[in-house]
Amino acid sequence: MTAFTTHLICVPELENTATVSGLHILPGKHVQSNTPLLTLSSGGVTIEICAPEAGLVSHLMVSLCETVACGDLLLQMEIEEAPDVFGTEAAFISASQVAWPEETPAILSVSPQAAQFAARLGVDLSTVVARGKYIEMYDVEAHIRSVMLQWQAADHH
């Protein structure tokens, strides 16, 4: 079974805000590693945001001429993962594969810190349960602990 992880592409660390000055892809398009995804302009400097790996661009979270700040979510990508990620067959489903209930909004509500943390660890935010209005760091941490305990239990049986 092919496993995918949702990667969150965020605005890099900047001193000031930036403007989305170019969109080079559309949702639903497959891109190769290092493909330019969008361009930001900040204080006369142009910053090209490229795909970290080959994958499918699933959602754009910004529009042309929008102002963004450090850590803001720009887009989501579905990246195919190699099997045996953690020494066991780890199956991750992408946010675009989840059968969302009708009343669930199309956009996840995630704090910037939780989004960055989840992106660094490759956590699929569609599988994280929020205890409040937004998915926060402690929700991501609780999810990771739960997954680790499940893997540990499966490894001992």
N, C-alpha and C positions, 0 to 999 in steps of 0.2 A: 504494500500500500504506500503510495506517495504521501509524504507528510509535508505540510506547509506551515510556516510561521508568519504571523502578521508582524511586519516591521513598521514602526512609526518613524517617519522622517521628519525631524524637527529643525527649526531655525538654529544654526550654530551660535556659539557664544559671540555676541556682538556688543559693542559699547553703546550703540544707539539703536533705534528702531530701523527697519528696512522696508522697502517697498517691493512687492512682487512685480518685476519689470518684464518677465517673460515666462510663459508656460510652454514647454516643449513636448508635452505628452498629454494623452487623454486617458481617463479611466478605462480599464479593460484592455489596455495595450501591454504586450510583453516587451520588456527591455533587457538589454545586456548590461553587465557590470560596467560602471563608469559612464553610462549613457546620461547626457544632460537631461534633467527632469524639469528644472525651472531655474530662473535667474532672479536674484535679489539685488537691489541697489541700496547702498547705505553710505551717505556722506561722500558721494562721488566715486565710491568703490563698487565694482560689480562682483558678485559672489555667485558662482555656478554651483548648484546643488545637483549632484550626480547619484545615480543608483549605486548603493553599496555592493550589490550582487545582482545577478540576473533574476528576474521575477516579473510578476504581473502587477501593474499599478491598479489597485482596486478602488481607491477613493482619493480625490483631490479635496483638501480642506480649505483651500484659499482660492481667491480669484485674482485676476490681473488688476494691478494698481492697488491692491489691498496692503495696508500697513501691518507689519508683523514685528514681534519682539523675540528676543532670545528665548528659546525653549518652546515657542508656539508650534503646534502641529501643522505641518505643511501637507503631508500626504501619507497614505498607507500603501504598503507593498506586500504582496504575498510571495514569500521566498521559499523555494523548494529546499527542504533540509535533507542532509545525508542520513541514511538509516543508522541506527545504533548511536544516536546522539550522546546518550549518557551511559553507554554500556548495556542498555536494554533497548528493546524496540519501543521507542517513544513515539506516540501518535499525537500530533497536534493538528487541530482543524483550523482552517482560516475563518476569519470573521465573515467572509463572503459565502462560506458553505453552511453557516448556521441557519436553521429554519427559525427565524425570529417570529415570535407571536405578533399578531396584528397591532397590539397596543404598545409594543416596544418601539421607541424612536429609532430612526435610521442611523443616528449619530450617537456614539458612546459619549457619556459625560465623564471626563477623566481630568483630574488635576494635572497641571503641567509636570510636577515632580513625579507623579505616579506614571505618567506617559513616558518620561525619559527613563525612569528606572526599568519599566517593563520593556522598553525598546532595547536597552543595554543587555538585558537578559534573554530577549527573544520570547517574552511571555505574550501569548495571544490574549488580548484584553477582552475578547468576546467570551472567554471562559471564566473571567474573574467576576465574583459577586460583590457588588457595592453594598456596604452596610448603611450608607447614607445616600445623599442626593448624587454624589460623584464617586467615582472610583478613586480612592486615595492610596497613599503608600502602604498603609497597614493592610488594605484589602489585597494588594499585590503580594505583600509578604505572607499573608495568611494563605493565599492561593498556592504560593511556592511551597510553603511548609506542607500543605495538604498533598500536593503532587509528590513531594519527596517521601512522605510517609507511605503513600500508595505504592511507590516504587520499592521502598524498603520492605514493605509487607509482601509484595509480589516476588521479591528476590529471595525471601526466606521460606517460600512455600514450594 
